[in-house]
Amino acid sequence: MTYPLDISIIVPFLNENESLPELTQWIAKVMSGEGYTYEIIMVDDGSRDGSWDTVKALSAENPAIHGIRFRRNYGKSAALYEGFKMAQGEIVVTMDADLQDSPEEIPEMRRMILEEGYDLVSGWKQHRQDNKLTKNLPSKLYNATARLVTGISLHDMNCGLKAYRNEVVKNIEVYSEMHRYIPYLAKNAGFDKIGEKPVFHQKRKYGKSKFGMNRFVNGLLDLISLSFLSTFGKKPMHFFGYPGLLMFVVGFIMTIWIIVAKLVHQAQGVHYRAVTDQPLFYLALVAVVLGFLLFLAGFICEMISRSSSGRNDYQIKETF
């Protein structure tokens, strides 16, 4: 398949007015130096500092710059989703607008995809210039957890600087705050050749970071959600049914045990407490009820899944 452009560069931003002129000039210099045909898609995620006026002025000077403006702040995932829809380049690159990512890394990332066959190349901020206590240590813990859950050996899954084949971004859906796990989304869509490149990371030159410590908690919750959906999204009965069936069977066996024990003791003339006086009876009852409810939840989720419009959406690599 041929594409009208070599590279599409998507830059989501929020209140980065001071950085935008320098960033676009830097990108244009690198692209022109390499002889690439390119576009820069600037996605304004609800800025209130005049950033959109700056983008329009920059676009008047450089027709390769295009803009998307949200009416309010929706988040980075929404910005990337809209940028991916617009992208026309053979290679699609995402980078942050704060000048901490270097456009000079793009040619090598493009080469890795075209020559080494990667579907996706993720940047690795090997030597971060952020605060060690608030960024570096939580980031290491977050990435270690992400590697364990996703099975993808990336040192910095949340790095904003990434390069993709165009077909990758057209076949994944980025929503909520799932931009942190785009490599995992790509892997689940069948694009499993994922590479990594150490990239130069600079200190923030203007403004301040838009992300707080809460992003790590949110990231962990999103990872659990994504792992569940990718594993049991189309077969929820397997998730709810197994523990439900196990609890139901255990509760049923406990109930039968109590009744048989009472009958045996009565036949032998031995005093035996009433069934309802025994704590084990109530544990058995709870197990049976919970097992039934879990099984019912799985059945309902299965019905919802089977009526979903995307139940038969599959990634087809090629046909003949």
N, C-alpha and C positions, 0 to 999 in steps of 0.2 A: 504494500500500500504506500502511495506517495502522499506527502504532506506539503501544504503550501509554505511552511516555514520550518527552519531547522530547530528553533528553540522557542518555547513559550516560558516566560518567567512570571510567576504569580507572587505578588507581594501583598499580603494582608496587612493592614495597619490600623492603629487606633491612636489618634493624637500624636502623630510623628511629623508634624509640619516642618520642623527644622532639619530632619534627616532626609526628606524626600528628594530635594534637588541634588544633593551630593550623591545619594544612592543611585538615582537614575543616570547621572553623568558617569558614574563608575561602571555601571552595567553597560551603557552604550559604548564606552571606551573599550571594554573587554570584548564585546560582541563584534565591534567594527574591526578590532585588531585581529580577530580570528576569522573574519570574513563570513560570519553567520548571518542568515536572515532570521529576524527575531521579532518578538512582541513582548511588551511588558504590561501585564495586567495588574493594575493597582486596585485593590479592593478596600474601600473605606468602610470600616466596621462601626459607623456611627460617630465619627470624630466631631469634636466641637471646638477645634483650635484653628480652623481655616485650612486644614489639610486638603480638602476637596478643591478649593480655589487654586491651591498650589498645583495639584494634579492637572487641572484643566489648563493652567498656564504652561506646564511642562509638556503637555500633549500638543499644544499649539506649536511648540518648538521642535518636538520630535513626534512625528505621526505614528511611530511604533508603540507609543504609550497609549493604553486604553484604560478606562476607568469603570468601576462598578461602585455605586454608593448605596449603602443601606440606610433606611430611614432611622434606625436605632441600632444599638449594639446587640448583635446576635451571637458573637463569639467567633473564634478562629475557624472552627469546623465549618460553619456556614459560609465564611468567606472563601475558604478553600473549595468548598463544593461548587459555588458559583464560578470561581476561577477555573476549575477543572472543566466545567461545561463549556466555557468560552474558548479554552486553549486549542490552538490549531497546529502547534509545533510537533515535530516528530518526537522531540524530547521535551518533557515538561519539568520545570525546575520550580521549587518553592523556596522562598527565603524570607527572613524577617526584615522589617523596615528600619531597624534600629542601628544599622551599620556594624553590627557585631558579626554578621556573616559576610564573607568575602566573595564577590562575583568571580574572582580569579580562580576559584576552585571549580567553576562550571565546566570549562573545556575538558578537564581530566575526568570528571564525572560522566560527561557525555561520551568520552572515549571508552570508558569502562562498560557502558551500556551497549554501544554500537560494535565494539571490537571484542569484548570479553563475554558478551551475551547476557549481562544482567538485566533483569526486569526493573529493578529499583536499586539505587545506590543512596545510602543514607550517610550523612555527615557524622563525624565523631569529633566532638570538641574535646580533644585529648588533654589540652591544657586550658581549662576554663579560666576566664578572667572575672568571674562572679565572686560574691562573698562566699567563703568556704563553709561558714556555718549554716547560712540560710539557703544556699543553692547547691554547693558541691556535695556535701554529705547526704542530704535528702535525695539528690539526683542519683547518687550511687546506689542507695537502697532501693529507690524506685526502679532503676534499670535492672538490678539483680532480680527483683521480683518479676518484672516483665519478661526477662529471659527465661525464668523458671516456668512461668505459666504459658507463654506463647511458643517456647521451643525455638525462638529465633535468637541467634547469637550476635546481638548488636550491643555495643557498649553505650550507645546514646540514642535510644529509640525516639526520643522526643526532640531531637535536633531539628530546627526549622529548615535547615538547608538539606534538601533532598532532590534527587533527579529520578524521573520515571520515563518509561516508554509511554507514549500517548495512550495506547490501548489499556494500560493499567488504570489510569485515572478515569477513563471512560467506563470502566467496569467495576468500580467500587463506589459505595455510597458513604460519604463522610457526614456524620450527623452528631447532634449533642456535643460532646467534647471528645469525640473519637479520633480527632486529628493526631492525638498522641500515639495512636496504634495503627496508623496507616500501613506500616509493614505487615502487621498481623491481618488487616483487612485484605491486603494484596495476596498474602499467603493463602487465606481462605478462599479467595477467588481463583486460585490456581497459578498465581504468579509467584513462584517460590524460589526463584533465583535472586536472592537478595544480598547485595554487597555493602561494604562499608569503606569509607575513606576518611582518614584523619584530616580535619580541616582547621584552618587558623581561626581562632576566636579572639575578637577584640573587645576591649572595654567599651561600655556604652558611652557614646560621645554627647548625646543630647537627652534631656528628659530623664524619666525613671521607668523602671520595669512595671508592666501592667499585671504581673502575676505575683500572687502571695503564696504563703505556705499552704493555704487551703487547696491549692491545685494538686498537691501530692495525695491528699485524702480523696479528692474527687477522682484523681487518676486511678487510684486503687479500686474504687467502686466501679469506675467505668471498665476497668480490666476484668473484674469479676463478671459484670454484665455481658461484656463481649465474649468472654470465654464460655459463659453459659449459652448464649445465643448461637455461637458457632458450633457448639457441641450438641446441644439439645434443641436448637431452634426449630428444627423440622421433625423432631421426635420427642416431644415433651413427656410422653407416657413413659419413656425409658428413664427419665429423671425422677418423676413422681411415682411411677408404678412400682419400681423395684423396692424402694423403702416402704411404700404403702403396703405392698403384698407381704413383705417380711414382717412388718409390725402386726398386720392382721393375722398372719399365721402364728406368730409368737403368742399374741393375745388369745387366740382360739385354743392353742395347745395348753396354755396356762389355765384357761377356763375348764377345759375337759379334765385336766389334772385335778383341779379342786373338787369337781363334781365326783369323779371316780374315787378320790381319796375319802370323801364323805360317805359314799355308798359302801366302800370297803369297811370303814370304821363302824358304820351302822350294822352291817352284817355280822361283825365280830363283837358287837355289843359294847364297843369302846366309845367313851364320850368324845364328841367331836364338835368344835365350834360351828355355829351357823355360817354358811357361805358368806353372807353379807357382813359378818363380823371380822372377816379376814382382810387385811390390807392388800394381799396378793390378788384378791378378787377385783378390787378397784383398779389396780395396776393393769390387770388383764383387760378390764373394760375400757380403760383409757387407750391401751394399745390397739384394741379392735376398732374403736371409734376413729382414732388418728389414722390408722391404716386405711380405713374406708374413705376418710376425707382426702387423704393423699391420692388414693386411687381415683377418686372422683375428680380431683383437681387435674390429674393427668389426662383423664378422659375429656374434660372440658377444653383443656389446652390443645389436645389433639384435634378436636372438632374445629377449634378456631384456626389452627395451623392448616388443616386440610381445606378450609374455605378461603385461605389467604390467596391474593392474586399472584404472589410470588412463589407459590409452592412448587412450581415447575420451572423456575429460573435456573438455568445451568450455564456454566462457562464453557463454550465450545471453542476449541483452539483452531480447528480447521476441518473442512469437509472437502469431498471431491465427488 
